[in-house]
Amino acid sequence: MTPTPKIDELPTDWWTAAECAAYLGITRSTWAAYVAREQAPAPERTFGRSPAWRPATVKTWAANRPRRGK
């Protein structure tokens, strides 16, 4: 069985859920809820059991996501 990589072992060209949340200024659980409700992009890849997204995907989604009152 292959051990799950630690966060600092993931490639830098992929973001973890925590990194996505930090970029957006939200909690990791809020990001996870967005993903679960399909309001945010699905993970593009996993490293062990850690879902990951390309930074460009998250940035594009954030720039185009609907906001309340806008």
Backbone torsions as a table, in degrees:
resi	resn	phi	psi	omega
1	MET	NA	132.9	-179.3
2	THR	-83.5	129.3	179.9
3	PRO	-69.0	149.7	176.7
4	THR	-70.0	129.8	-179.6
5	PRO	-67.6	149.8	175.6
6	LYS	-78.8	158.5	-177.9
7	ILE	-52.9	-42.3	-177.8
8	ASP	-73.9	-3.8	177.6
9	GLU	-97.9	-6.7	-179.4
10	LEU	-75.2	149.3	176.5
11	PRO	-60.1	146.0	-176.9
12	THR	-76.4	-12.6	179.1
13	ASP	-87.8	11.3	175.4
14	TRP	-129.9	144.0	177.4
15	TRP	-106.2	140.5	172.3
16	THR	-81.2	173.1	176.7
17	ALA	-59.3	-39.7	179.1
18	ALA	-63.4	-39.7	179.3
19	GLU	-69.9	-38.2	175.8
20	CYS	-61.2	-47.1	-180.0
21	ALA	-62.1	-42.9	179.6
22	ALA	-62.1	-42.7	178.7
23	TYR	-59.7	-40.2	-176.7
24	LEU	-84.2	-11.8	-178.6
25	GLY	74.6	31.5	178.7
26	ILE	-124.8	172.5	177.8
27	THR	-80.9	161.3	177.8
28	ARG	-62.6	-36.6	-180.0
29	SER	-68.6	-33.3	175.2
30	THR	-65.7	-43.6	177.1
31	TRP	-59.9	-44.9	179.4
32	ALA	-61.4	-38.3	178.3
33	ALA	-66.5	-42.4	176.1
34	TYR	-58.0	-46.1	-179.1
35	VAL	-64.1	-44.8	-178.9
36	ALA	-62.5	-35.5	179.8
37	ARG	-87.7	5.6	-178.7
38	GLU	60.1	32.4	175.1
39	GLN	-95.5	-6.3	177.2
40	ALA	-133.4	163.1	-179.3
41	PRO	-60.7	142.4	174.5
42	ALA	-69.0	153.5	177.0
43	PRO	-56.6	138.6	-179.4
44	GLU	-89.9	-13.2	-176.2
45	ARG	-167.1	160.1	171.8
46	THR	-127.5	146.4	174.1
47	PHE	-116.8	103.5	-171.4
48	GLY	68.3	-117.8	176.5
49	ARG	-107.7	9.4	-178.7
50	SER	-94.7	116.2	176.1
51	PRO	-69.4	152.1	-178.4
52	ALA	-145.0	153.2	-179.8
53	TRP	-131.0	151.5	172.2
54	ARG	-74.6	136.7	178.9
55	PRO	-54.8	-40.0	-179.2
56	ALA	-62.0	-35.5	178.5
57	THR	-63.8	-46.1	-178.9
58	VAL	-67.3	-41.9	-180.0
59	LYS	-64.1	-42.2	178.3
60	THR	-64.9	-44.5	177.9
61	TRP	-59.9	-44.7	-178.0
62	ALA	-63.7	-38.3	-179.7
63	ALA	-69.1	-26.2	-174.9
64	ASN	-110.1	0.1	-176.3
65	ARG	-72.7	143.9	178.8
66	PRO	-68.5	144.3	179.3
67	ARG	-121.0	146.9	178.3
68	ARG	-63.2	131.1	177.4
69	GLY	80.2	7.0	179.5
70	LYS	-121.7	NA	NA
